[in-house]
Amino acid sequence: MQASGAGKRDELLLRTPCDVEEQDDLRLERIHDEVDAGFDALRDIDDGVSIFGSARVKEDHRWYGLCRETARCLSEHGFTVITGGGPGLMEAANRGAADAGGLSVGLNIELPMEQHTNPYVNRSLHFHYFFARKLMFVRYARAFVIMPGGFGTLDEMFESLTLIQTHRIKHFPTILVDSEHWKPLLEWIDNELEDDGLIGPGDKQLLVTADTPDEVCRHVLRASARQKQMSASP
């Protein structure tokens, strides 16, 4: 086994630049194919909302019900629900959209621990590259709804904040659901980032909190109206 492993390492070290260039070409081709497939599959979506949250939350947890009802409310207002397509709160969101008879999209990702698409997705895409998947979450959404979650959820939240802060996207609400859960993070942003001048005075206002499905829907509806008004302006 050791000899085999050493041989593999030697093979990697001895690769010629041509080998690396060929791999890069194949990688670029795969990236292009993923982005192209995403655009083709989602181009008819105008009013999407991307909902993020933990894959670990079980059906009997209150967050599951809250997420499901939030997605149902959004679907009833004509929004397409977009999630990572997995279990937990992603499933809850897709399930809520299905309850309302709405379009329920799952953008799944290849992971070392295989993640199966939940049964409530009625339009599913699979990605190898995270950034191609992230592009779809932003490109086809009018808002991000952030349920409690781990590193992946936080990654999506901070990426959206960066895009808004740098004016890559405008009038794009990032809504933290369950204000008590997010309170320590918001205090940390106040005490460690804003007070030390690491972010601008108004940057924390890019985050809004909500505790009920109706609150989330109101935030999204207001933002969607502003976005459409801007698009209609000459």
DOGU-892993 format. One record per residue (C-alpha): residue number from 1; chain; x, y, z. Coordinates in pm, whole numbers, plus 32768, in hexadecimal, padded with zeros to 4 digits. Example, Ala and Ser with C-alpha at 12.3 -4.5 7.8 and 13.67 -1.06 7.14 Angstrom:
! residues 2
+-----+-------+------+-------+------+
!  nr ! kette ! east ! north !   up !
+-----+-------+------+-------+------+
!   1 !     A ! 84CE !  7E3E ! 830C !
!   2 !     A ! 8557 !  7F96 ! 82CA !
+-----+-------+------+-------+------+
//
This chain:
! residues 234
+-----+-------+------+-------+------+
!  nr ! kette ! east ! north !   up !
+-----+-------+------+-------+------+
!   1 !     A ! 8000 !  8000 ! 8000 !
!   2 !     A ! 8118 !  80F1 ! 8059 !
!   3 !     A ! 81CE !  80AE ! 7F11 !
!   4 !     A ! 808E !  80E8 ! 7E51 !
!   5 !     A ! 8052 !  8232 ! 7F07 !
!   6 !     A ! 81B8 !  82A4 ! 7ECF !
!   7 !     A ! 819B !  824C ! 7D60 !
!   8 !     A ! 8061 !  831C ! 7D41 !
!   9 !     A ! 810C !  8445 ! 7DE6 !
!  10 !     A ! 8237 !  8422 ! 7CFB !
!  11 !     A ! 8149 !  8419 ! 7BD3 !
!  12 !     A ! 80A6 !  855E ! 7C44 !
!  13 !     A ! 81F8 !  8606 ! 7C7B !
!  14 !     A ! 827C !  859B ! 7B27 !
!  15 !     A ! 8154 !  8616 ! 7A5E !
!  16 !     A ! 81BB !  86F5 ! 793F !
!  17 !     A ! 812C !  8853 ! 790D !
!  18 !     A ! 806A !  87C3 ! 77E6 !
!  19 !     A ! 7FBA !  86D0 ! 78D2 !
!  20 !     A ! 7F57 !  87EF ! 79B7 !
!  21 !     A ! 7EE2 !  88C5 ! 7894 !
!  22 !     A ! 7E0E !  87A5 ! 7814 !
!  23 !     A ! 7D70 !  877E ! 796C !
!  24 !     A ! 7D2A !  88F4 ! 797A !
!  25 !     A ! 7C83 !  88E6 ! 7824 !
!  26 !     A ! 7BA5 !  87C7 ! 7895 !
!  27 !     A ! 7B52 !  887E ! 79D7 !
!  28 !     A ! 7AF4 !  89BA ! 7919 !
!  29 !     A ! 7A1A !  88ED ! 7832 !
!  30 !     A ! 7964 !  8852 ! 7959 !
!  31 !     A ! 7934 !  89A6 ! 79FE !
!  32 !     A ! 78A5 !  8A30 ! 78BB !
!  33 !     A ! 77BB !  8906 ! 789A !
!  34 !     A ! 773C !  8930 ! 7A01 !
!  35 !     A ! 76FA !  8AA4 ! 79DA !
!  36 !     A ! 7659 !  8A73 ! 7885 !
!  37 !     A ! 7578 !  895D ! 7908 !
!  38 !     A ! 7513 !  8A36 ! 7A30 !
!  39 !     A ! 74B5 !  8B5B ! 7950 !
!  40 !     A ! 73EE !  8A77 ! 786A !
!  41 !     A ! 732F !  89D3 ! 7988 !
!  42 !     A ! 72DE !  8B12 ! 7A49 !
!  43 !     A ! 72BC !  8C22 ! 7942 !
!  44 !     A ! 7140 !  8C2B ! 7969 !
!  45 !     A ! 715A !  8C87 ! 7ADC !
!  46 !     A ! 7123 !  8DF8 ! 7B1B !
!  47 !     A ! 70AF !  8E00 ! 7C86 !
!  48 !     A ! 718D !  8D0F ! 7D46 !
!  49 !     A ! 71E8 !  8D0E ! 7EB5 !
!  50 !     A ! 7315 !  8C46 ! 7F2B !
!  51 !     A ! 72E4 !  8BA7 ! 8081 !
!  52 !     A ! 7410 !  8B23 ! 8144 !
!  53 !     A ! 7423 !  8A59 ! 8283 !
!  54 !     A ! 74AF !  892A ! 8330 !
!  55 !     A ! 7495 !  87CF ! 8299 !
!  56 !     A ! 749B !  8740 ! 83FC !
!  57 !     A ! 7352 !  87C8 ! 8481 !
!  58 !     A ! 7245 !  86BC ! 84AF !
!  59 !     A ! 70D6 !  86D1 ! 8455 !
!  60 !     A ! 7065 !  86F0 ! 85BF !
!  61 !     A ! 7137 !  8829 ! 8601 !
!  62 !     A ! 7082 !  8978 ! 8606 !
!  63 !     A ! 7173 !  8A03 ! 8501 !
!  64 !     A ! 70FB !  88FB ! 840A !
!  65 !     A ! 6F93 !  896D ! 842E !
!  66 !     A ! 6FF6 !  8ADB ! 8422 !
!  67 !     A ! 70BD !  8AA7 ! 82E3 !
!  68 !     A ! 6FA9 !  89DA ! 8243 !
!  69 !     A ! 6EA2 !  8AE4 ! 828D !
!  70 !     A ! 6F89 !  8BF9 ! 8214 !
!  71 !     A ! 6FBE !  8B49 ! 80C7 !
!  72 !     A ! 6E4A !  8B08 ! 80A7 !
!  73 !     A ! 6E01 !  8C7A ! 80E0 !
!  74 !     A ! 6EFF !  8CDF ! 7FD9 !
!  75 !     A ! 6E72 !  8BE4 ! 7EDF !
!  76 !     A ! 6D12 !  8C63 ! 7F1A !
!  77 !     A ! 6D90 !  8DBD ! 7EB9 !
!  78 !     A ! 6E1A !  8D33 ! 7D72 !
!  79 !     A ! 6F88 !  8D06 ! 7DCD !
!  80 !     A ! 7056 !  8BD9 ! 7D65 !
!  81 !     A ! 7108 !  8B34 ! 7E8A !
!  82 !     A ! 7276 !  8ADC ! 7E49 !
!  83 !     A ! 7340 !  8A06 ! 7F3C !
!  84 !     A ! 7470 !  8927 ! 7F45 !
!  85 !     A ! 7386 !  8802 ! 7F0C !
!  86 !     A ! 73F7 !  8738 ! 8039 !
!  87 !     A ! 7356 !  86CA ! 8181 !
!  88 !     A ! 7306 !  8791 ! 82BA !
!  89 !     A ! 729F !  88F9 ! 8287 !
!  90 !     A ! 72DA !  88E0 ! 8111 !
!  91 !     A ! 71D6 !  87CC ! 8109 !
!  92 !     A ! 70EC !  889E ! 81E2 !
!  93 !     A ! 7100 !  89BE ! 80EA !
!  94 !     A ! 70C5 !  88E3 ! 7FBA !
!  95 !     A ! 6FA9 !  8839 ! 8072 !
!  96 !     A ! 6F04 !  8986 ! 80C2 !
!  97 !     A ! 6F15 !  89E9 ! 7F53 !
!  98 !     A ! 6E7C !  889B ! 7EF4 !
!  99 !     A ! 6D65 !  88D0 ! 7FF5 !
! 100 !     A ! 6D04 !  8A0D ! 7F38 !
! 101 !     A ! 6D27 !  896B ! 7DE2 !
! 102 !     A ! 6E4E !  8A4B ! 7D8F !
! 103 !     A ! 6F8E !  8A0F ! 7CCE !
! 104 !     A ! 708D !  896E ! 7DB6 !
! 105 !     A ! 71F8 !  8970 ! 7D3D !
! 106 !     A ! 731A !  88AA ! 7DD0 !
! 107 !     A ! 7484 !  88FE ! 7D79 !
! 108 !     A ! 753B !  87CE ! 7DFA !
! 109 !     A ! 76B4 !  87AF ! 7E22 !
! 110 !     A ! 779D !  8685 ! 7E13 !
! 111 !     A ! 7827 !  864D ! 7F72 !
! 112 !     A ! 790C !  8546 ! 8012 !
! 113 !     A ! 77DF !  84E3 ! 80E6 !
! 114 !     A ! 76E1 !  84AE ! 7FD2 !
! 115 !     A ! 75B5 !  8595 ! 7FE9 !
! 116 !     A ! 7477 !  8517 ! 7F47 !
! 117 !     A ! 7376 !  8602 ! 7EB5 !
! 118 !     A ! 7246 !  861E ! 7F97 !
! 119 !     A ! 70F8 !  85A1 ! 7F0D !
! 120 !     A ! 7052 !  86F9 ! 7F04 !
! 121 !     A ! 712E !  8788 ! 7DF1 !
! 122 !     A ! 707E !  879B ! 7CA1 !
! 123 !     A ! 71A3 !  8831 ! 7BE2 !
! 124 !     A ! 72FA !  87A7 ! 7C3A !
! 125 !     A ! 745A !  8802 ! 7BCA !
! 126 !     A ! 75A1 !  8762 ! 7C37 !
! 127 !     A ! 76EC !  881C ! 7C55 !
! 128 !     A ! 7856 !  87BD ! 7C8D !
! 129 !     A ! 78D5 !  8921 ! 7CBA !
! 130 !     A ! 7858 !  89F3 ! 7DDB !
! 131 !     A ! 7884 !  8B3E ! 7D25 !
! 132 !     A ! 77AF !  8ACF ! 7BFC !
! 133 !     A ! 76A0 !  8A6E ! 7CF3 !
! 134 !     A ! 76C2 !  8BB7 ! 7DB1 !
! 135 !     A ! 7698 !  8C76 ! 7C6D !
! 136 !     A ! 7542 !  8BD5 ! 7C3E !
! 137 !     A ! 74D8 !  8C26 ! 7DA4 !
! 138 !     A ! 751D !  8D98 ! 7D65 !
! 139 !     A ! 74C5 !  8DB7 ! 7BF4 !
! 140 !     A ! 7361 !  8D38 ! 7C18 !
! 141 !     A ! 7304 !  8DC4 ! 7D6E !
! 142 !     A ! 7271 !  8F0B ! 7DE7 !
! 143 !     A ! 72CB !  8EC5 ! 7F53 !
! 144 !     A ! 738B !  8DDB ! 8037 !
! 145 !     A ! 72D4 !  8D43 ! 815F !
! 146 !     A ! 73CD !  8CC1 ! 8261 !
! 147 !     A ! 734E !  8BBD ! 8353 !
! 148 !     A ! 7432 !  8B3F ! 846B !
! 149 !     A ! 754E !  8A72 ! 83DD !
! 150 !     A ! 76BE !  8A20 ! 83E3 !
! 151 !     A ! 77EF !  8A85 ! 8318 !
! 152 !     A ! 7744 !  8A5C ! 81C7 !
! 153 !     A ! 7621 !  8B3A ! 822D !
! 154 !     A ! 770D !  8C41 ! 82BB !
! 155 !     A ! 77DD !  8C33 ! 817E !
! 156 !     A ! 76AC !  8C84 ! 80AC !
! 157 !     A ! 7643 !  8D99 ! 819A !
! 158 !     A ! 7795 !  8E4A ! 819A !
! 159 !     A ! 77BB !  8E1F ! 8023 !
! 160 !     A ! 766E !  8ECD ! 7FEC !
! 161 !     A ! 76D7 !  8FE6 ! 80D7 !
! 162 !     A ! 781A !  9015 ! 8015 !
! 163 !     A ! 7760 !  9027 ! 7ECA !
! 164 !     A ! 766E !  912A ! 7F56 !
! 165 !     A ! 7781 !  91F3 ! 8002 !
! 166 !     A ! 7846 !  9206 ! 7EBC !
! 167 !     A ! 770D !  9260 ! 7DF3 !
! 168 !     A ! 7712 !  9125 ! 7D21 !
! 169 !     A ! 75A4 !  90F6 ! 7D7E !
! 170 !     A ! 74B2 !  9203 ! 7DF5 !
! 171 !     A ! 7378 !  9208 ! 7ECD !
! 172 !     A ! 73BB !  909E ! 7F20 !
! 173 !     A ! 734B !  904B ! 8083 !
! 174 !     A ! 7403 !  8F4D ! 8156 !
! 175 !     A ! 7304 !  8EE0 ! 8258 !
! 176 !     A ! 7370 !  8E2C ! 8395 !
! 177 !     A ! 7251 !  8D5A ! 841A !
! 178 !     A ! 7231 !  8D32 ! 8596 !
! 179 !     A ! 72C3 !  8E74 ! 8620 !
! 180 !     A ! 731A !  8DDA ! 8773 !
! 181 !     A ! 73F3 !  8CD3 ! 86CC !
! 182 !     A ! 74B2 !  8DDA ! 8603 !
! 183 !     A ! 74D1 !  8ED7 ! 871F !
! 184 !     A ! 7633 !  8E6C ! 878D !
! 185 !     A ! 76B4 !  8E86 ! 8628 !
! 186 !     A ! 761C !  8FE0 ! 85F9 !
! 187 !     A ! 76B3 !  9050 ! 8745 !
! 188 !     A ! 7806 !  8FCE ! 86D5 !
! 189 !     A ! 77E5 !  9092 ! 8590 !
! 190 !     A ! 7795 !  91C8 ! 8662 !
! 191 !     A ! 78A5 !  919C ! 8766 !
! 192 !     A ! 79C2 !  9106 ! 869C !
! 193 !     A ! 7991 !  917F ! 8538 !
! 194 !     A ! 78D5 !  92C8 ! 853D !
! 195 !     A ! 7970 !  9352 ! 867F !
! 196 !     A ! 7ACE !  9304 ! 85FF !
! 197 !     A ! 7A88 !  93A8 ! 84AF !
! 198 !     A ! 7AA5 !  9263 ! 83ED !
! 199 !     A ! 7958 !  929E ! 8340 !
! 200 !     A ! 78A1 !  93DE ! 82EA !
! 201 !     A ! 77A4 !  947C ! 83D8 !
! 202 !     A ! 767A !  9408 ! 830C !
! 203 !     A ! 76F6 !  92B3 ! 82A1 !
! 204 !     A ! 7643 !  91F4 ! 83B3 !
! 205 !     A ! 74FB !  9282 ! 8330 !
! 206 !     A ! 7529 !  91A0 ! 8202 !
! 207 !     A ! 74A7 !  908B ! 82E6 !
! 208 !     A ! 733D !  9088 ! 8357 !
! 209 !     A ! 7298 !  8F9A ! 844C !
! 210 !     A ! 7142 !  8EF7 ! 844A !
! 211 !     A ! 708E !  8E09 ! 8533 !
! 212 !     A ! 6F5A !  8DA4 ! 846E !
! 213 !     A ! 6F0C !  8D38 ! 830A !
! 214 !     A ! 6E3B !  8E73 ! 82D7 !
! 215 !     A ! 6F62 !  8F51 ! 8339 !
! 216 !     A ! 7043 !  8E9F ! 8241 !
! 217 !     A ! 6F41 !  8EC2 ! 812D !
! 218 !     A ! 6F16 !  9035 ! 816F !
! 219 !     A ! 708E !  9071 ! 8156 !
! 220 !     A ! 70A2 !  8FAB ! 8011 !
! 221 !     A ! 6F72 !  9051 ! 7F75 !
! 222 !     A ! 6FF9 !  91AE ! 7FBF !
! 223 !     A ! 714E !  9158 ! 7F2F !
! 224 !     A ! 70B6 !  90B6 ! 7DFB !
! 225 !     A ! 6FE2 !  91EC ! 7DB7 !
! 226 !     A ! 7119 !  92CB ! 7DD0 !
! 227 !     A ! 71DE !  91E7 ! 7CEA !
! 228 !     A ! 70CB !  91E8 ! 7BE4 !
! 229 !     A ! 70A8 !  9360 ! 7BFD !
! 230 !     A ! 721D !  9389 ! 7BC3 !
! 231 !     A ! 7212 !  929E ! 7A97 !
! 232 !     A ! 70F5 !  9366 ! 79FF !
! 233 !     A ! 71AA !  94B2 ! 7A2A !
! 234 !     A ! 7257 !  9539 ! 78F0 !
+-----+-------+------+-------+------+
//
